[in-house]
Amino acid sequence: MNETIIYVGLDVHKDTIAVALADGGERGDVRAFGQITNTPAALSRLLTKLVQPGRALKFCYEAGPCGYGIQRQLSDAGHDWWSLRRR
């Protein structure tokens, strides 16, 4: 059975994280999922909502001082992630 890939975009700020989802594939649907507080507990609740059997989550966020804890939390939970750097 093939896993469905869901790309999770995180727009990380000091106090909040805006979340968007994009379905994998050529014609993947992109949608805003909402906003959470920038806390480990809120990110943990988000992961609980998004994790489903047969679904692979791949996270992307902009690298910066607000993202290092998020990266560690995603890695510890076994999720793939990428960070983007502004130039």
MARLO-221413 format. One record per atom (N, C-alpha, C, O): residue number from 0; z negated, x negated, y. Coordinates in nm, 4 decimals. Each point is the difference from the previous one (the first is absolute). Example, Ala and Ser with C-alpha at 12.3 -4.5 7.8 and 13.67 -1.06 7.14 Angstrom:
BEGIN
- 0  -0.7800  -1.3190  -0.5690
- 0  0.0000  0.0890  0.1190
- 0  0.0000  -0.0900  0.1200
- 0  -0.0665  -0.1036  -0.0019
- 1  0.1385  0.1386  0.1069
- 1  -0.0060  -0.0820  0.1190
- 1  -0.0730  0.0770  0.1090
- 1  -0.0169  -0.0509  0.1108
end
This chain:
BEGIN
- 0  0.0000  -0.0842  -0.1186
- 0  0.0000  0.0842  0.1186
- 0  0.0000  -0.0881  0.1241
- 0  -0.0815  -0.0916  0.0111
- 1  0.1709  0.1181  0.0808
- 1  0.0080  -0.0762  0.1238
- 1  -0.1026  0.0507  0.1000
- 1  -0.0259  0.1200  0.0102
- 2  -0.0314  -0.2139  0.0628
- 2  -0.0930  0.0377  0.1061
- 2  0.0773  0.0340  0.1265
- 2  0.1023  -0.0618  0.0298
- 3  -0.1507  0.1584  0.0429
- 3  0.0520  0.0327  0.1315
- 3  -0.0671  -0.0925  0.0997
- 3  -0.1219  -0.0165  -0.0026
- 4  0.2002  -0.0435  0.0899
- 4  -0.0558  -0.0881  0.1019
- 4  -0.0183  0.0784  0.1294
- 4  0.0911  0.0685  0.0467
- 5  -0.2095  -0.0799  0.0092
- 5  -0.0295  0.0568  0.1309
- 5  -0.0396  -0.1159  0.0914
- 5  -0.0952  -0.0727  -0.0284
- 6  0.1680  0.0563  0.1370
- 6  -0.0331  -0.1027  0.0983
- 6  -0.0960  0.0615  0.1022
- 6  0.0244  0.1082  0.0533
- 7  -0.1323  -0.1786  -0.0279
- 7  -0.1031  0.0488  0.0907
- 7  -0.0047  -0.0930  0.1212
- 7  -0.0379  -0.1165  -0.0125
- 8  0.0758  0.1669  0.1285
- 8  -0.0048  -0.0773  0.1232
- 8  -0.1317  0.0247  0.0710
- 8  -0.0418  0.1144  0.0175
- 9  -0.0235  -0.2224  0.0233
- 9  -0.1275  0.0103  0.0694
- 9  0.0142  -0.0618  0.1386
- 9  0.0262  -0.1196  0.0127
- 10  -0.0433  0.2002  0.0896
- 10  0.0011  -0.0484  0.1386
- 10  -0.1463  -0.0194  0.0388
- 10  -0.0695  0.0952  0.0356
- 11  0.0240  -0.2207  -0.0433
- 11  -0.1419  -0.0316  0.0090
- 11  -0.0402  -0.0291  0.1444
- 11  0.0623  -0.0806  0.0691
- 12  -0.1673  0.1481  -0.0262
- 12  -0.0606  -0.0218  0.1308
- 12  -0.1489  -0.0269  -0.0204
- 12  -0.0506  0.0117  -0.1116
- 13  -0.0178  -0.0466  0.2165
- 13  -0.1418  -0.0324  -0.0101
- 13  -0.0810  0.1144  -0.0613
- 13  -0.0825  -0.0237  -0.0882
- 14  0.1045  0.1460  0.1331
- 14  -0.0813  0.1142  -0.0432
- 14  0.0700  0.0941  -0.0975
- 14  -0.0667  0.0751  -0.0711
- 15  0.1996  -0.0777  0.0663
- 15  0.0744  0.0955  -0.0816
- 15  0.1137  -0.0685  -0.0756
- 15  0.0413  -0.1113  0.0323
- 16  0.0075  0.1823  -0.1340
- 16  0.1189  -0.0416  -0.0746
- 16  0.0891  0.1225  -0.0136
- 16  -0.0413  0.1008  -0.0574
- 17  0.1635  -0.1087  0.1098
- 17  0.0990  0.1064  -0.0197
- 17  0.0718  -0.0295  -0.1312
- 17  0.0354  -0.1146  -0.0276
- 18  -0.0139  0.2186  -0.0535
- 18  0.0555  -0.0163  -0.1334
- 18  0.1314  0.0767  -0.0103
- 18  0.0076  0.1165  0.0390
- 19  0.0962  -0.1825  -0.0918
- 19  0.1281  0.0643  -0.0274
- 19  0.0393  -0.0320  -0.1436
- 19  -0.0331  -0.1066  -0.0519
- 20  0.1037  0.1989  -0.0118
- 20  0.0446  -0.0171  -0.1377
- 20  0.1522  0.0054  -0.0051
- 20  0.0628  0.0760  0.0735
- 21  -0.0046  -0.1570  -0.1606
- 21  0.1448  0.0022  -0.0221
- 21  0.0251  -0.0059  -0.1497
- 21  -0.0535  -0.0863  -0.0695
- 22  0.1351  0.1785  0.0204
- 22  0.0354  -0.0001  -0.1409
- 22  0.0980  -0.1132  -0.0277
- 22  0.0869  -0.0287  0.0823
- 23  -0.1006  -0.0352  -0.1972
- 23  0.0932  -0.1051  -0.0397
- 23  0.1369  0.0593  -0.0293
- 23  0.0128  0.1205  -0.0217
- 24  0.0879  -0.2038  0.0212
- 24  0.1358  0.0453  -0.0284
- 24  0.0842  0.0017  0.1257
- 24  -0.0495  -0.0183  0.1112
- 25  0.1785  0.0407  -0.1321
- 25  0.0942  -0.0054  0.1115
- 25  -0.0208  0.1109  0.1020
- 25  0.0223  -0.0214  0.1191
- 26  -0.0634  0.1363  -0.1621
- 26  -0.0154  0.1138  0.0903
- 26  -0.1463  0.0435  0.0070
- 26  -0.0311  0.1191  0.0024
- 27  -0.0572  -0.2176  0.0007
- 27  -0.1427  0.0293  0.0021
- 27  -0.0426  0.0729  0.1262
- 27  0.0417  -0.0337  0.1108
- 28  -0.1248  0.1331  -0.1300
- 28  -0.0541  0.0785  0.1102
- 28  -0.1105  -0.0800  0.0681
- 28  -0.0819  -0.0626  -0.0674
- 29  0.0791  0.0642  0.2000
- 29  -0.1042  -0.0681  0.0771
- 29  -0.0777  0.1065  0.0761
- 29  0.0586  0.0886  0.0623
- 30  -0.1929  -0.0984  -0.0682
- 30  -0.0815  0.1007  0.0664
- 30  -0.1314  -0.0585  0.0467
- 30  -0.0544  -0.0917  -0.0616
- 31  0.0042  0.1456  0.1710
- 31  -0.1330  -0.0379  0.0477
- 31  -0.1023  0.0632  -0.0939
- 31  0.0143  0.1160  -0.0387
- 32  -0.1162  -0.1912  0.0024
- 32  -0.1037  0.0515  -0.0892
- 32  -0.1275  0.0332  0.0762
- 32  -0.0812  0.0806  -0.0454
- 33  0.0644  -0.1428  0.1608
- 33  -0.1177  0.0287  0.0807
- 33  -0.0645  -0.1274  0.0519
- 33  0.0600  -0.1075  -0.0023
- 34  -0.1810  0.1215  0.0481
- 34  -0.0737  -0.1120  0.0576
- 34  -0.1399  -0.0031  -0.0616
- 34  -0.0612  0.1044  -0.0224
- 35  0.0116  -0.2248  -0.0045
- 35  -0.1346  -0.0172  -0.0524
- 35  -0.0751  -0.0960  0.0911
- 35  0.0607  -0.0714  0.0798
- 36  -0.1919  0.0701  -0.0920
- 36  -0.0767  -0.0996  0.0734
- 36  0.0185  -0.1347  -0.0685
- 36  0.0238  -0.0060  -0.1206
- 37  -0.0344  -0.1002  0.1962
- 37  0.0186  -0.1347  -0.0545
- 37  -0.1339  -0.0485  -0.0571
- 37  -0.0681  -0.0840  0.0588
- 38  0.0331  0.1396  -0.1748
- 38  -0.1196  -0.0414  -0.0727
- 38  0.0351  -0.0159  -0.1472
- 38  0.0925  0.0655  -0.0482
- 39  -0.1638  -0.1505  -0.0241
- 39  0.0246  -0.0122  -0.1442
- 39  -0.0175  0.1327  -0.0744
- 39  0.0755  0.0289  -0.0929
- 40  -0.1738  0.0514  0.1326
- 40  -0.0223  0.1288  -0.0671
- 40  0.1195  0.0939  0.0188
- 40  0.0418  0.0661  -0.0951
- 41  0.0134  -0.0596  0.2165
- 41  0.1152  0.0870  0.0261
- 41  0.1225  -0.0484  -0.0767
- 41  0.0757  0.0818  -0.0524
- 42  -0.0546  -0.2128  0.0447
- 42  0.1131  -0.0538  -0.0763
- 42  -0.0184  0.0302  -0.1481
- 42  0.0968  0.0328  -0.0687
- 43  -0.2167  -0.0430  0.0195
- 43  -0.0281  0.0328  -0.1397
- 43  0.0314  0.1465  -0.0299
- 43  0.0575  0.0306  -0.1045
- 44  -0.0943  0.0595  0.1943
- 44  0.0311  0.1421  -0.0174
- 44  0.1518  0.0227  0.0013
- 44  0.0516  0.0808  -0.0772
- 45  0.0194  -0.1524  0.1650
- 45  0.1461  0.0105  0.0043
- 45  0.0603  -0.0431  -0.1331
- 45  0.0879  0.0679  -0.0530
- 46  -0.1343  -0.1802  -0.0014
- 46  0.0515  -0.0472  -0.1283
- 46  -0.0234  0.1036  -0.1089
- 46  0.0875  0.0237  -0.0833
- 47  -0.2050  0.0381  0.0834
- 47  -0.0310  0.1029  -0.0991
- 47  0.0977  0.1163  0.0098
- 47  0.0416  0.0546  -0.1022
- 48  -0.0046  -0.0159  0.2242
- 48  0.0952  0.1100  0.0196
- 48  0.1406  -0.0371  -0.0466
- 48  0.0719  0.0836  -0.0547
- 49  -0.0328  -0.2092  0.0765
- 49  0.1383  -0.0396  -0.0258
- 49  0.0270  -0.0425  -0.1437
- 49  0.1123  0.0151  -0.0481
- 50  -0.2114  -0.0670  -0.0207
- 50  0.0198  -0.0503  -0.1363
- 50  0.0210  0.1179  -0.0951
- 50  -0.0807  0.0927  -0.0055
- 51  0.1914  -0.0986  -0.0692
- 51  0.0322  0.1007  -0.1005
- 51  0.0659  -0.0687  -0.1183
- 51  0.0674  -0.1014  0.0181
- 52  -0.0849  0.1538  -0.1388
- 52  0.0701  -0.0576  -0.1158
- 52  0.1509  0.0025  0.0223
- 52  0.0540  0.0977  0.0518
- 53  0.0132  -0.2050  -0.0910
- 53  0.1457  -0.0082  0.0136
- 53  0.0476  -0.0331  0.1393
- 53  0.1199  0.0064  0.0274
- 54  -0.2127  -0.0422  0.0629
- 54  0.0356  -0.0315  0.1391
- 54  -0.0497  -0.1395  0.0327
- 54  -0.1179  -0.0308  -0.0175
- 55  0.2090  -0.0536  0.0652
- 55  -0.0360  -0.1342  0.0463
- 55  -0.0036  0.0014  0.1522
- 55  0.0964  0.0408  0.0647
- 56  -0.2072  -0.0851  -0.0083
- 56  -0.0144  -0.0069  0.1451
- 56  0.0276  -0.1416  0.0474
- 56  -0.0503  -0.0961  -0.0583
- 57  0.1291  0.0827  0.1625
- 57  0.0293  -0.1292  0.0602
- 57  -0.0302  0.0133  0.1488
- 57  0.0605  0.0816  0.0695
- 58  -0.1540  -0.1618  -0.0217
- 58  -0.0517  0.0115  0.1361
- 58  0.0632  -0.1033  0.0914
- 58  0.0296  -0.1118  -0.0423
- 59  -0.0090  0.1494  0.1675
- 59  0.0499  -0.0906  0.1022
- 59  -0.0766  0.0265  0.1289
- 59  -0.0206  0.1149  0.0390
- 60  -0.0212  -0.2231  0.0266
- 60  -0.0689  0.0129  0.1276
- 60  0.0331  -0.1207  0.0847
- 60  0.0466  -0.1017  -0.0514
- 61  -0.0702  0.1124  0.1803
- 61  0.0262  -0.1107  0.0912
- 61  -0.1165  -0.0984  -0.0073
- 61  -0.1156  0.0388  0.0163
- 62  0.1456  -0.1635  -0.0402
- 62  -0.1041  -0.1022  -0.0088
- 62  -0.0656  -0.0181  0.1360
- 62  0.0671  -0.0019  0.1033
- 63  -0.1948  -0.0110  -0.1049
- 63  -0.0754  -0.0201  0.1225
- 63  -0.1479  -0.0017  -0.0322
- 63  -0.0384  0.0138  -0.1162
- 64  -0.0443  -0.0303  0.2164
- 64  -0.1432  -0.0133  -0.0254
- 64  -0.0639  0.1243  -0.0616
- 64  -0.1068  -0.0105  -0.0603
- 65  0.1688  0.1275  0.0736
- 65  -0.0575  0.1220  -0.0571
- 65  0.0403  0.0201  -0.1461
- 65  -0.0505  0.0915  -0.0650
- 66  0.1400  -0.1746  0.0124
- 66  0.0548  0.0258  -0.1330
- 66  -0.0553  -0.0825  -0.1137
- 66  0.0310  0.0288  -0.1156
- 67  -0.1115  -0.1303  0.1427
- 67  -0.0441  -0.0877  -0.1081
- 67  -0.0916  0.0707  -0.0991
- 67  0.0135  -0.0205  -0.1206
- 68  -0.1046  0.1018  0.1675
- 68  -0.0862  0.0757  -0.0903
- 68  0.0796  0.1003  -0.0815
- 68  -0.0290  0.0224  -0.1175
- 69  0.1295  0.0380  0.1801
- 69  0.0864  0.0954  -0.0699
- 69  0.0749  -0.0702  -0.1121
- 69  0.0096  0.0525  -0.1109
- 70  0.0434  -0.1706  0.1390
- 70  0.0719  -0.0766  -0.1020
- 70  -0.0902  -0.0295  -0.1185
- 70  0.0417  0.0157  -0.1148
- 71  -0.1636  -0.0579  0.1406
- 71  -0.0925  -0.0299  -0.1103
- 71  -0.0330  0.1255  -0.0796
- 71  -0.0061  -0.0043  -0.1229
- 72  -0.0152  0.1160  0.1919
- 72  -0.0334  0.1240  -0.0691
- 72  0.1164  0.0485  -0.0864
- 72  -0.0212  0.0448  -0.1127
- 73  0.1431  -0.0533  0.1644
- 73  0.1170  0.0397  -0.0789
- 73  0.0179  -0.0905  -0.1208
- 73  0.0287  0.0479  -0.1097
- 74  -0.0453  -0.1784  0.1288
- 74  0.0127  -0.0943  -0.1112
- 74  -0.1064  0.0247  -0.1061
- 74  0.0294  0.0004  -0.1196
- 75  -0.1523  0.0200  0.1633
- 75  -0.1096  0.0255  -0.0940
- 75  0.0232  0.1276  -0.0808
- 75  -0.0436  0.0101  -0.1146
- 76  0.1126  0.0873  0.1747
- 76  0.0290  0.1260  -0.0690
- 76  0.1253  -0.0098  -0.0870
- 76  0.0356  0.0962  -0.0681
- 77  0.0321  -0.2132  0.0697
- 77  0.1161  -0.0226  -0.0853
- 77  0.1317  0.0497  0.0552
- 77  0.0943  0.0214  -0.0761
- 78  -0.0856  -0.0024  0.2072
- 78  0.1235  0.0504  0.0610
- 78  0.0832  -0.1136  0.0585
- 78  -0.0530  -0.1015  0.0449
- 79  0.1861  0.1214  -0.0466
- 79  0.0923  -0.0922  0.0649
- 79  -0.0013  0.0261  0.1490
- 79  -0.0160  0.1140  0.0436
- 80  0.0328  -0.2198  0.0350
- 80  0.0017  0.0145  0.1454
- 80  0.0880  -0.1079  0.0613
- 80  0.0217  -0.1060  -0.0586
- 81  0.0276  0.1354  0.1764
- 81  0.0735  -0.0936  0.0832
- 81  -0.0542  0.0113  0.1396
- 81  -0.0418  0.1075  0.0431
- 82  0.0423  -0.2174  0.0272
- 82  -0.0376  0.0073  0.1409
- 82  0.1181  -0.0486  0.0829
- 82  0.0759  -0.0871  -0.0424
- 83  -0.0620  0.1439  0.1591
- 83  0.1049  -0.0368  0.0937
- 83  -0.0641  -0.0715  0.1175
- 83  -0.1112  0.0333  0.0410
- 84  0.1804  -0.1297  0.0119
- 84  -0.0527  -0.0724  0.1161
- 84  0.0898  0.0240  0.1186
- 84  0.1225  -0.0037  -0.0112
- 85  -0.1837  0.0282  0.1240
- 85  0.0771  0.0113  0.1243
- 85  0.0442  -0.1375  0.0414
- 85  -0.0704  -0.0987  -0.0215
- 86  0.1871  0.0928  0.0807
- 86  0.0509  -0.1290  0.0498
- 86  0.0190  0.0096  0.1483
- 86  0.0422  -0.0968  0.0632
end
